[in-house]
Amino acid sequence: MSVKVRKYVVTVEETQKEIGKAIDPPVRRAAALAVIENPFAERYQEDLEELMQIGAELGKVLGEKAVAALGVDPSAIESYGKAAIVGEGGELEHAAAILHPRLGKPLRQAVEKGAALVPSSKKMGGLGTVIDVPLGHKDAAYVRSHFDGMEVRVPDAPRRGEIVVAIAVTDSGRPLPRVGGLTVDEVKGEDGLR
């Protein structure tokens, strides 16, 4: 792997109860994060190909780690999202280079399919910066029950010259969804919208 990883963090959250009502089955989300060295920290680089390659590598590794954390078959993943925090000395475009051109294809392979765009978020920040990884249904963007997010952070990252890259997946939508829209049972998964 060309990416220089300082650490991985994998976390799972499970919502069992919401506003006094039991959630059965529980809503489960997992996030896998990598704290990586930013090869272009402290300097302007016109060609960001190296970061694009890193995105492809991390799409596979983090996607597989997140799915494994939930302990389900990849086909059971219902939603996904991606995010990055660029530390001091970097620029927002470094996150864009990792997240957008090539991270999606290996992530889709890790969750079996993924016809819809992968929601994303990026920001600049220092140690312990929190970011919400936006979530959406992996095959149909119009499934409102899956419009969600997972808050993640790494207490000691990103340091100067680092980037935190995160992928989150779920095996369900929000707890107690009831705002209408396309249901999971109605998903065709052909155009990424319905």
Phi, psi and omega in degrees: 000134181280341181285139177260106184263128173275321178197157170248146174229130177234132182222147179232137172235145183226118179266117182262334185213141179222125179047043177081359181255131179294140176255114183224112002284160180299151174278125183237134178230146175225145175231141173239128183236147173236134173258114187239159174285136175271109183293345182247018178299142175071009178208150176279133178230119181293314184267114183258024181307319181300320178290327177296319177295320177300319178301317178297317180296315182289330176302317179289305185298309183290323176300314180294320179296318181294316179297314180299324181297327178280343178067033180239165173294143180307328180292343180280350178290131182254328180220163181208167178192168182215154180201163177209146175239122180263127179281173180306141181095352178250189178219157183304326181297338176294320176294318180299320180295325178286314190281325194262309188293321191225352182292328186297316185299309179292331175295316178300321177296322181292335180250010181055092177101237185092066180286335183273157173301148178272116179300148183215161177211149178210152178198167172265148178184171179247199183310130175074009179301135179267142173222143174267122175274113181291145181238144174210157180303137187290338184243347184210110184296340184273008179276095186296331181297346182251005173288111188201191177196159177231123180279131179223157175197159173237117187306325184252029181206157000276137172282171175305130178082016178237165174225136172260125179244132184230142171233135177236146177222158176225162173249019179191182175266200178294159172293135173055047181293139179200042178248016176079197182093182179299135178265162179302323180295337182266357184294130173262326177069028182263318185250002181082353180255313183238000000 
